[in-house]
């Protein structure tokens, strides 16, 4: 596979020139802020025009690998499937922590959560690693115009240093129904009249940049509407359709101005609430929806491994406690799938434009979902676990000129591998401190022996407490056959509980066998392997 391609250009241009060309046309961004951003960017880097590929960087929120290209024939995802047919599908890819902020911080920095010091939804990674260079920033520093539309980092914790111009999120409604919006407003007013705050307290700001380093705490409840809605509207009435519109617009500008780019495209769905245009619901008749058959906690699973599905229960049509009614679960499962197909359609629009503009032959496309999502499996709804369902993610990389297009690999891979992979594909130096491995060799030879394990982790309690409030940390390791997890006291390191799932005999992970006598030797061996960590699991030549 060629690592880089020389683009047809009559002359080299400075990074500030192609930043300036975007300013003149970006009418939908506030011009003064954008001009200021570009002036700052020109001062930050004086890199020559890069010779490597462009990068189209597609992030999807809460999308698990339940797609046609992953073998789920009932899913309507033709556009992502086509992307997989032109690239490499990583069948066993894993996030480093199954919740938004830590997962995205890890992916963007190439560092694992214990290195970024990000384990919750409030903390910015620059508190723990202030001088880290993100993957988008690395490309910017090497002459690329780096820009993002909608969600790449967790909302409210954007990273100014990553982008040539400020990141923007299209303004669009979460719900469409006036009735739903009215109920939300009424509930919020009732709470506020009782003195119950429904917003965050002020967060911590970086005095130098003005960026948020830590979101404020939320003392009162967040007011939600129902878990799903199926409005009969055009795609671009909702946020993800607007995001696709703007990505298409930017691609046209970059083509016209011959601008090398690292373009982040963040889709919000299928995150709750599951709202998508009605026509995507029509792809999944309610009578076709079947609930999972393992709607029970894994046998012998420690309580630390589980949660109360609090993210799902926060919505107005979901019981705050007790069992979930099956009709609701079927409606919700249908709505989740509709949102996946809605996002797939937006991906298709963008990739079609990339082809129409002739940019596909010099653009690397990477698509990833930030973590998995329980849809009733193990009697859980949401992410926030160390189980296979929450940690396994969709990941597809398509590079110009690559061999083995359409191949899938079962090599164990991780989100921290994306950063060095993009560097190698685009001919950029790979920073020394990264904690992942370039996947280019695996793309060249998908069947080769690769990592011995992939690593994830999750703290307890919950996903909102600050770093100093974490009491337990679950460290989880996925090998070719097993998932082994240790729950440790966060201060002392004492092992409080263990989990072991044997996917050869128990493909759904329904039975924790860590305490069974016949597995004692294996538990000891896997414990040593977990202690050796990611460095001990690297591919061996």
Backbone torsions as a table, in degrees:
resi	resn	phi	psi	omega
1	UNK	NA	126.0	177.8
2	UNK	-65.1	138.1	-177.6
3	UNK	-82.0	-27.8	179.4
4	UNK	-151.4	164.2	-179.6
5	UNK	-136.6	137.3	178.1
6	UNK	-79.9	128.1	179.7
7	UNK	-85.3	150.9	-178.4
8	UNK	-76.0	108.9	-177.0
9	UNK	-146.7	139.5	-177.0
10	UNK	-78.3	-20.2	-178.9
11	UNK	-159.3	162.2	174.3
12	UNK	-80.3	144.1	178.0
13	UNK	-125.9	150.1	177.8
14	UNK	-77.6	156.1	-178.1
15	UNK	-60.1	-36.2	-178.1
16	UNK	-69.6	-21.0	178.8
17	UNK	-69.6	-46.1	-178.2
18	UNK	-78.4	-19.5	169.6
19	UNK	-67.6	-40.7	-177.2
20	UNK	-66.9	-34.4	-177.7
21	UNK	-66.3	-29.1	178.4
22	UNK	-75.2	-33.6	-179.5
23	UNK	-56.9	-43.4	-175.0
24	UNK	-63.4	-17.2	-173.8
25	UNK	-117.8	-11.8	-173.4
26	UNK	-84.1	72.3	-174.5
27	UNK	-69.0	-20.4	-176.7
28	UNK	-88.8	3.7	172.7
29	UNK	-110.2	145.8	178.7
30	UNK	-61.3	119.2	-170.2
31	UNK	-61.7	-46.5	-178.3
32	UNK	-59.2	-43.1	180.0
33	UNK	-64.8	-38.0	-177.8
34	UNK	-69.3	-41.1	177.8
35	UNK	-61.9	-44.9	178.8
36	UNK	-59.2	-43.6	-179.5
37	UNK	-60.0	-41.7	-177.8
38	UNK	-70.3	-33.9	175.9
39	UNK	-64.2	-43.9	177.1
40	UNK	-60.4	-43.0	-178.3
41	UNK	-62.5	-40.7	180.0
42	UNK	-62.6	-33.5	179.3
43	UNK	-74.6	-28.7	-176.4
44	UNK	-74.1	-31.6	-175.1
45	UNK	-142.0	138.5	175.3
46	UNK	-121.2	34.7	-175.4
47	UNK	-69.3	147.3	173.7
48	UNK	-70.1	162.9	177.3
49	UNK	-58.5	129.0	-178.6
50	UNK	-73.1	152.0	176.3
51	UNK	-97.1	-9.3	-174.4
52	UNK	-80.8	179.8	-178.7
53	UNK	-67.9	155.8	164.6
54	UNK	-71.1	167.2	175.8
55	UNK	-132.2	125.1	168.9
56	UNK	-105.6	116.1	-164.5
57	UNK	-116.2	99.3	-171.1
58	UNK	-104.3	116.5	179.1
59	UNK	-109.0	135.0	-179.6
60	UNK	-124.0	129.5	-173.4
61	UNK	-83.9	122.7	173.4
62	UNK	68.2	20.6	-179.6
63	UNK	-91.1	117.5	178.1
64	UNK	-89.0	166.9	-176.4
65	UNK	-78.0	51.4	174.9
66	UNK	-105.1	78.8	-173.5
67	UNK	-135.0	160.0	178.9
68	UNK	-56.0	-43.0	-177.4
69	UNK	-69.1	-15.4	175.1
70	UNK	-94.4	10.2	173.5
71	UNK	99.8	6.4	-179.4
72	UNK	-97.9	92.3	-171.0
73	UNK	-66.6	-22.5	-179.7
74	UNK	-77.4	-11.0	180.0
75	UNK	-83.8	137.2	178.8
76	UNK	-99.0	88.2	-178.5
77	UNK	-134.9	56.9	-172.9
78	UNK	-63.9	-29.7	-174.7
79	UNK	-79.0	-42.9	174.0
80	UNK	-65.6	-35.9	176.9
81	UNK	-60.7	-41.8	178.8
82	UNK	-66.6	-36.9	175.7
83	UNK	-60.1	-43.6	178.3
84	UNK	-61.5	-34.5	-179.5
85	UNK	-69.9	-15.6	179.5
86	UNK	-109.8	12.0	-178.1
87	UNK	-149.9	-148.5	178.1
88	UNK	-118.5	128.6	175.3
89	UNK	-97.9	124.6	179.4
90	UNK	-95.1	103.1	-170.6
91	UNK	-73.8	-25.5	-180.0
92	UNK	-128.4	70.4	175.6
93	UNK	-104.2	146.9	-174.3
94	UNK	-136.0	141.9	172.9
95	UNK	-82.0	165.7	-179.0
96	UNK	-88.3	-22.1	172.8
97	UNK	-157.4	131.9	-169.1
98	UNK	-86.6	60.7	168.1
99	UNK	-158.9	156.8	-163.4
100	UNK	-56.2	-63.0	-169.7
101	UNK	-60.8	-50.3	178.6
102	UNK	-62.7	-38.4	-178.7
103	UNK	-63.8	-47.4	-177.3
104	UNK	-70.7	-38.5	177.1
105	UNK	-61.5	-40.7	179.8
106	UNK	-65.8	-46.7	-179.0
107	UNK	-62.1	-45.4	-174.0
108	UNK	-72.6	-28.7	179.3
109	UNK	-94.6	-17.0	-174.6
110	UNK	73.0	18.0	-179.1
111	UNK	-120.0	151.1	-179.2
112	UNK	-83.5	161.4	-172.9
113	UNK	-55.6	-35.0	178.4
114	UNK	-70.2	-18.3	175.8
115	UNK	-88.5	-38.8	178.2
116	UNK	-75.8	-20.8	-174.7
117	UNK	64.8	28.3	177.8
118	UNK	-112.9	113.3	178.8
119	UNK	-129.6	3.9	-175.3
120	UNK	-135.8	-171.9	-177.2
121	UNK	-98.8	10.1	-175.5
122	UNK	-114.8	-25.0	-166.9
123	UNK	-97.5	134.1	175.1
124	UNK	-84.2	144.1	-177.8
125	UNK	-65.4	-20.6	-179.1
126	UNK	-74.5	-7.9	168.5
127	UNK	-69.4	-38.4	-177.9
128	UNK	-91.1	-35.0	-179.2
129	UNK	-133.9	74.2	-170.7
130	UNK	-61.3	-29.1	-175.6
131	UNK	-100.8	9.4	-178.4
132	UNK	-62.8	146.1	176.3
133	UNK	-104.9	115.3	-179.4
134	UNK	-73.7	167.9	-179.9
135	UNK	-63.3	-40.6	177.7
136	UNK	-66.0	-39.8	178.5
137	UNK	-65.9	-37.8	179.2
138	UNK	-62.1	-43.2	177.4
139	UNK	-67.2	-41.2	177.5
140	UNK	-59.0	-43.0	-178.5
141	UNK	-67.3	-15.6	179.1
142	UNK	-108.3	27.6	169.1
143	UNK	96.9	0.8	178.6
144	UNK	-85.7	148.3	166.1
145	UNK	-81.4	119.0	-175.3
146	UNK	-110.6	122.0	-174.7
147	UNK	-148.0	151.9	-179.8
148	UNK	-139.2	141.6	173.6
149	UNK	-116.3	125.9	178.5
150	UNK	68.0	-147.1	-160.4
151	UNK	-86.8	106.7	167.7
152	UNK	-109.1	-51.0	170.2
153	UNK	-93.7	166.2	177.0
154	UNK	-59.7	141.8	-175.2
155	UNK	-57.5	130.8	-179.1
156	UNK	90.1	-9.4	-177.7
157	UNK	-124.2	42.9	177.1
158	UNK	-65.1	164.1	-178.2
159	UNK	-122.3	105.0	-177.0
160	UNK	-57.6	-38.0	-176.1
161	UNK	-65.3	-19.0	-175.7
162	UNK	-75.7	-24.4	-165.2
163	UNK	-119.4	148.6	175.4
164	UNK	-73.7	-29.6	176.3
165	UNK	-134.8	158.9	-176.3
166	UNK	-58.8	139.1	174.5
167	UNK	-68.3	140.4	179.4
168	UNK	-128.5	151.5	174.0
169	UNK	-121.1	125.9	-179.7
170	UNK	-57.6	144.1	178.0
171	UNK	-84.1	114.4	-177.9
172	UNK	-152.7	152.5	-179.3
173	UNK	-74.0	149.5	173.1
174	UNK	-77.5	-44.9	175.1
175	UNK	-116.4	160.4	179.5
176	UNK	-106.9	-39.2	-173.6
177	UNK	-61.3	128.9	175.5
178	UNK	-62.2	-33.9	180.0
179	UNK	-64.2	-45.5	178.9
180	UNK	-63.4	-46.6	-178.8
181	UNK	-62.7	-37.4	178.0
182	UNK	-65.3	-41.7	179.3
183	UNK	-64.6	-39.9	179.0
184	UNK	-62.9	-45.8	-179.9
185	UNK	-62.8	-40.3	180.0
186	UNK	-65.1	-43.8	179.4
187	UNK	-63.5	-43.5	179.4
188	UNK	-61.5	-42.0	-179.7
189	UNK	-65.4	-40.5	178.9
190	UNK	-61.2	-42.8	179.4
191	UNK	-64.9	-44.4	-178.7
192	UNK	-65.7	-34.1	176.6
193	UNK	-65.6	-24.9	176.5
194	UNK	-88.7	2.5	-179.3
195	UNK	81.8	16.1	-179.5
196	UNK	-96.3	117.3	-176.9
197	UNK	-75.8	135.9	179.3
198	UNK	-112.4	8.4	178.1
199	UNK	-120.0	172.7	-179.9
200	UNK	-81.9	155.4	168.2
201	UNK	-74.0	163.1	179.6
202	UNK	-59.0	142.4	179.8
203	UNK	-93.7	-173.7	178.7
204	UNK	-97.2	131.2	-177.7
205	UNK	-109.7	151.3	171.0
206	UNK	-80.1	116.7	-176.0
207	UNK	-64.8	-23.5	-177.8
208	UNK	-79.6	-40.4	-174.1
209	UNK	-110.6	-17.1	-175.1
210	UNK	80.9	-0.6	-179.8
211	UNK	-73.4	150.3	176.9
212	UNK	-76.7	125.0	177.5
213	UNK	-98.5	-23.3	176.5
214	UNK	-154.0	127.2	177.8
215	UNK	-71.3	148.2	177.4
216	UNK	-68.5	161.2	-179.7
217	UNK	-76.4	155.9	177.7
218	UNK	-111.4	106.0	-177.1
219	UNK	-80.1	-38.6	-178.8
220	UNK	-100.2	-179.4	-178.4
221	UNK	-75.1	152.2	170.1
222	UNK	-90.2	132.0	-174.3
223	UNK	-87.7	120.6	179.0
224	UNK	-115.9	155.4	167.8
225	UNK	-89.7	-153.4	179.2
226	UNK	-71.3	165.6	-175.7
227	UNK	-73.8	-15.7	-179.6
228	UNK	-154.5	160.2	174.2
229	UNK	-155.0	145.6	-179.0
230	UNK	-124.8	69.9	-177.7
231	UNK	-72.0	147.1	178.3
232	UNK	-90.4	78.8	-175.5
233	UNK	-133.4	166.0	174.3
234	UNK	-69.6	155.5	-177.8
235	UNK	-55.5	-40.4	-172.9
236	UNK	-88.5	15.4	166.2
237	UNK	-76.8	-31.3	179.7
238	UNK	-93.8	166.1	-169.9
239	UNK	-61.8	-44.0	-175.2
240	UNK	-66.5	-33.0	174.8
241	UNK	-66.9	-39.0	176.1
242	UNK	-65.7	-37.5	177.4
243	UNK	-60.9	-45.4	178.4
244	UNK	-60.9	-41.0	177.4
245	UNK	-55.2	-46.2	-174.4
246	UNK	-74.5	-33.4	176.0
247	UNK	-65.6	-42.4	177.2
248	UNK	-60.1	-44.1	179.1
249	UNK	-60.2	-43.5	-179.8
250	UNK	-66.3	-41.2	178.4
251	UNK	-58.2	-40.9	178.6
252	UNK	-63.6	-40.8	179.2
253	UNK	-67.3	-42.8	179.7
254	UNK	-63.0	-38.6	177.4
255	UNK	-64.4	-47.4	-177.9
256	UNK	-61.3	-40.6	-176.1
257	UNK	-93.2	1.1	-179.1
258	UNK	55.0	52.1	-174.3
259	UNK	-100.5	121.5	173.2
260	UNK	-67.7	135.0	-172.2
261	UNK	-138.4	149.9	162.7
262	UNK	-117.9	105.7	-170.5
263	UNK	-114.7	112.9	178.1
264	UNK	-89.2	129.2	-179.8
265	UNK	-124.1	110.3	-176.2
266	UNK	-108.8	117.4	177.2
267	UNK	-97.1	138.2	-175.8
268	UNK	-83.7	-31.3	-179.4
269	UNK	-90.6	152.5	13.4
270	UNK	-92.2	37.8	173.6
271	UNK	-63.7	148.7	172.5
272	UNK	-59.0	149.3	-10.8
273	UNK	-71.3	148.5	-175.5
274	UNK	-81.4	84.3	-177.2
275	UNK	-114.3	122.1	178.4
276	UNK	-149.4	156.5	177.4
277	UNK	-56.4	145.6	-172.6
278	UNK	-53.7	-36.0	-175.1
279	UNK	-60.8	-24.3	178.6
280	UNK	-79.1	-28.9	171.7
281	UNK	-65.4	-35.4	-177.7
282	UNK	-64.2	-18.4	176.6
283	UNK	-70.2	-16.4	-173.8
284	UNK	-129.5	82.3	178.4
285	UNK	-54.5	139.5	-174.3
286	UNK	-59.1	-32.3	-179.4
287	UNK	-69.8	-14.9	179.1
288	UNK	-87.7	-8.4	-174.8
289	UNK	-82.7	120.7	177.7
290	UNK	-115.8	133.0	178.8
291	UNK	-78.6	152.7	179.4
292	UNK	-63.0	150.8	-176.9
293	UNK	-89.0	-2.1	178.6
294	UNK	-113.3	52.6	178.9
295	UNK	-83.7	63.2	178.3
296	UNK	-154.6	151.8	178.1
297	UNK	-65.0	144.9	177.5
298	UNK	-56.5	140.2	179.3
299	UNK	-60.0	131.2	176.9
300	UNK	68.1	15.1	176.8
301	UNK	-71.6	135.4	177.0
302	UNK	-68.0	153.1	-179.2
303	UNK	-60.0	-30.5	179.1
304	UNK	-60.3	-26.6	-177.3
305	UNK	-77.0	-13.2	-169.4
306	UNK	-110.4	170.1	170.2
307	UNK	-148.2	178.1	-173.9
308	UNK	-97.1	16.1	-178.3
309	UNK	56.7	40.0	-174.6
310	UNK	-62.3	-34.2	179.0
311	UNK	-60.4	-42.8	-179.8
312	UNK	-72.3	-41.7	-176.1
313	UNK	-68.4	-13.6	-179.9
314	UNK	-71.1	-13.0	-176.8
315	UNK	-86.8	150.4	-165.4
316	UNK	-67.0	-23.6	-178.2
317	UNK	-97.7	7.3	-177.1
318	UNK	-110.8	132.3	179.3
319	UNK	-58.2	137.3	-179.9
320	UNK	-68.8	-21.5	177.2
321	UNK	-156.8	167.8	179.3
322	UNK	83.4	-174.1	-176.1
323	UNK	-70.0	155.6	176.6
324	UNK	-91.4	130.1	176.6
325	UNK	-62.9	135.8	-177.5
326	UNK	-60.2	-39.1	177.1
327	UNK	-58.7	-39.3	177.0
328	UNK	-62.5	-42.5	-178.5
329	UNK	-64.1	-40.2	178.2
330	UNK	-65.3	-43.3	177.6
331	UNK	-60.6	-42.3	-176.7
332	UNK	-69.4	-41.6	178.9
333	UNK	-63.9	-40.9	176.0
334	UNK	-61.6	-43.0	-178.6
335	UNK	-65.5	-39.4	177.1
336	UNK	-59.5	-46.6	-179.3
337	UNK	-65.3	-37.0	176.8
338	UNK	-61.2	-40.3	179.0
339	UNK	-65.6	-37.2	176.5
340	UNK	-61.9	-43.6	179.5
341	UNK	-68.5	-33.5	175.3
342	UNK	-61.9	-47.1	177.2
343	UNK	-63.1	-41.4	178.6
344	UNK	-56.2	-40.0	179.4
345	UNK	-64.4	-36.6	178.7
346	UNK	-70.1	-39.0	174.4
347	UNK	-59.1	-41.6	179.9
348	UNK	-62.3	-41.7	178.2
349	UNK	-60.6	-42.6	-177.3
350	UNK	-69.0	-45.0	-179.1
351	UNK	-67.2	-34.8	177.0
352	UNK	-63.6	-39.7	178.5
353	UNK	-68.9	-38.4	176.7
354	UNK	-58.5	-41.9	177.2
355	UNK	-67.5	-45.7	-177.1
356	UNK	-60.2	-35.6	-178.7
357	UNK	-81.6	-6.3	-177.8
358	UNK	74.1	22.0	-178.1
359	UNK	-91.9	-12.1	-175.0
360	UNK	-64.2	-30.9	-175.6
361	UNK	-77.3	-1.7	172.6
362	UNK	-139.3	31.8	179.1
363	UNK	-133.5	126.4	170.8
364	UNK	-81.7	130.7	176.6
365	UNK	-112.6	125.2	174.4
366	UNK	-124.0	132.4	178.2
367	UNK	-124.6	132.7	-179.4
368	UNK	-147.6	149.3	171.6
369	UNK	-107.4	135.1	-164.1
370	UNK	-68.4	-18.0	174.1
371	UNK	-174.5	173.5	175.9
372	UNK	-82.2	-168.8	-176.5
373	UNK	-160.4	123.6	175.7
374	UNK	-71.7	126.9	175.6
375	UNK	-115.4	51.7	179.1
376	UNK	102.2	-19.9	177.1
377	UNK	-60.1	138.6	-179.3
378	UNK	59.2	24.5	179.1
379	UNK	57.5	41.0	179.6
380	UNK	-130.9	144.2	172.3
381	UNK	-126.4	122.5	-178.6
382	UNK	119.0	-170.1	178.0
383	UNK	-103.5	-135.2	168.4
384	UNK	67.3	34.7	172.7
385	UNK	-135.9	174.8	172.8
386	UNK	-100.5	8.5	-179.1
387	UNK	-72.3	162.7	-178.7
388	UNK	-57.3	-40.7	-176.8
389	UNK	-61.2	-36.5	-176.7
390	UNK	-85.6	-30.4	-172.9
391	UNK	-94.7	-23.6	179.9
392	UNK	-79.7	137.0	-170.1
393	UNK	-132.7	156.6	169.8
394	UNK	-79.0	137.8	177.2
395	UNK	-151.8	123.5	-179.5
396	UNK	-133.9	133.2	175.3
397	UNK	-127.3	128.6	177.8
398	UNK	-123.5	121.3	-177.2
399	UNK	-121.1	143.4	178.0
400	UNK	-58.3	135.9	174.6
401	UNK	74.8	5.9	-177.2
402	UNK	-71.6	147.5	173.7
403	UNK	-84.9	170.5	176.5
404	UNK	59.8	36.2	177.2
405	UNK	-62.4	142.7	-178.5
406	UNK	83.8	2.3	-179.4
407	UNK	-81.3	151.9	170.3
408	UNK	-117.6	146.2	177.8
409	UNK	-121.4	140.5	175.5
410	UNK	-95.2	6.3	175.5
411	UNK	-59.6	139.5	179.4
412	UNK	-71.9	121.8	-176.5
413	UNK	-132.3	164.4	-173.9
414	UNK	-139.8	160.2	179.7
415	UNK	-62.2	-32.0	178.7
416	UNK	-64.4	-11.6	178.9
417	UNK	-80.1	-16.3	-175.1
418	UNK	-66.2	-44.2	-177.7
419	UNK	-56.2	-57.6	-179.8
420	UNK	-64.7	-28.8	178.2
421	UNK	-64.4	-47.0	179.6
422	UNK	-63.9	-37.3	176.8
423	UNK	-60.1	-47.8	-177.0
424	UNK	-67.3	-42.2	-179.7
425	UNK	-62.0	-34.2	-175.0
426	UNK	-100.4	6.7	174.7
427	UNK	74.5	24.2	177.2
428	UNK	-97.1	153.3	175.5
429	UNK	-64.2	146.6	179.2
430	UNK	-95.5	118.9	179.8
431	UNK	-56.9	145.8	-173.8
432	UNK	-67.9	-32.6	-168.6
433	UNK	-85.2	0.3	-177.8
434	UNK	-63.2	148.9	-177.1
435	UNK	-112.7	24.2	175.2
436	UNK	-125.1	-176.0	-174.9
437	UNK	-130.4	134.1	177.0
438	UNK	-59.0	135.6	-178.6
439	UNK	-94.3	5.4	-178.8
440	UNK	-57.8	-44.8	177.0
441	UNK	-58.6	-36.5	179.8
442	UNK	-72.1	-32.5	175.1
443	UNK	-67.4	-36.2	177.5
444	UNK	-71.0	-35.7	-176.8
445	UNK	-136.7	80.4	-171.7
446	UNK	-61.5	-20.5	-176.9
447	UNK	-93.8	0.0	-175.3
448	UNK	-70.8	160.0	176.8
449	UNK	-69.1	135.1	-173.0
450	UNK	-129.1	-143.0	-176.4
451	UNK	-60.5	148.4	177.0
452	UNK	-79.6	-18.7	-177.7
453	UNK	-164.2	158.4	171.1
454	UNK	-120.7	147.0	-169.2
455	UNK	-123.2	135.5	175.6
456	UNK	-135.6	169.1	177.5
457	UNK	-156.0	159.1	175.5
458	UNK	-153.0	137.5	-179.3
459	UNK	-91.5	160.5	166.2
460	UNK	-131.2	142.0	7.1
461	UNK	-86.5	149.1	164.8
462	UNK	54.7	-164.8	-177.5
463	UNK	-122.7	0.4	179.3
464	UNK	-103.2	-23.1	-173.3
465	UNK	-63.2	147.1	177.5
466	UNK	-68.1	165.7	-175.5
467	UNK	-51.3	-42.0	-175.5
468	UNK	-78.0	-0.4	177.6
469	UNK	-101.9	-5.3	179.3
470	UNK	-67.6	130.8	179.9
471	UNK	-103.2	-37.3	179.6
472	UNK	-132.4	149.1	174.6
473	UNK	-127.7	128.2	176.0
474	UNK	-97.1	119.4	177.0
475	UNK	-103.3	125.0	-172.1
476	UNK	-125.1	142.0	-176.9
477	UNK	-131.8	127.2	176.7
478	UNK	-105.4	117.7	174.2
479	UNK	-102.3	-175.1	-179.2
480	UNK	-57.1	-38.2	-174.4
481	UNK	-112.5	-28.3	-168.0
482	UNK	-122.6	156.6	161.6
483	UNK	-117.7	122.1	-179.5
484	UNK	-120.0	130.5	-176.6
485	UNK	-131.2	137.4	171.5
486	UNK	-119.4	128.4	173.5
487	UNK	-97.3	118.6	-173.5
488	UNK	-118.4	148.5	169.8
489	UNK	-61.8	127.5	-171.1
490	UNK	-67.6	-25.8	-179.0
491	UNK	-91.5	-42.9	-173.3
492	UNK	-96.6	-21.2	-176.0
493	UNK	82.2	1.2	179.4
494	UNK	-62.5	134.3	178.2
495	UNK	-77.5	120.3	-177.0
496	UNK	-97.3	-29.2	-179.5
497	UNK	-160.7	155.8	178.9
498	UNK	-130.5	151.4	173.2
499	UNK	-132.8	144.0	175.0
500	UNK	-144.2	124.2	178.4
501	UNK	-122.0	128.3	-177.8
502	UNK	-103.3	104.5	-173.4
503	UNK	-77.0	-9.9	175.0
504	UNK	-76.0	-37.9	179.8
505	UNK	-101.1	-14.5	-174.2
506	UNK	-142.9	74.5	-171.6
507	UNK	-60.8	-24.9	-178.9
508	UNK	-91.8	-4.1	-178.5
509	UNK	67.4	45.8	-175.8
510	UNK	-94.1	-6.1	-170.6
511	UNK	-139.0	111.6	175.0
512	UNK	-80.1	113.0	-174.8
513	UNK	-105.4	13.2	-175.5
514	UNK	-59.7	-30.2	-177.2
515	UNK	-90.6	-0.8	-177.7
516	UNK	-81.6	140.1	-173.7
517	UNK	-58.6	-37.5	-177.1
518	UNK	-66.8	-12.1	-178.9
519	UNK	-107.8	5.8	-173.8
520	UNK	-59.1	-44.5	-178.8
521	UNK	-65.9	-41.1	178.8
522	UNK	-64.4	-42.7	178.6
523	UNK	-59.4	-41.2	179.0
524	UNK	-63.6	-43.3	-179.4
525	UNK	-66.7	-44.0	179.8
526	UNK	-67.2	-32.2	175.8
527	UNK	-61.7	-41.0	176.8
528	UNK	-66.2	-38.8	-180.0
529	UNK	-66.8	-40.8	176.8
530	UNK	-62.5	-41.0	179.2
531	UNK	-64.3	-32.4	178.5
532	UNK	-69.9	-23.5	172.5
533	UNK	72.5	-168.0	-172.7
534	UNK	-65.3	-31.4	179.8
535	UNK	-64.4	-33.3	179.4
536	UNK	-77.6	-8.0	-177.0
537	UNK	-108.0	5.8	-175.6
538	UNK	-65.1	152.6	177.7
539	UNK	-58.3	141.3	179.5
540	UNK	-108.7	134.7	-178.3
541	UNK	-78.4	NA	NA
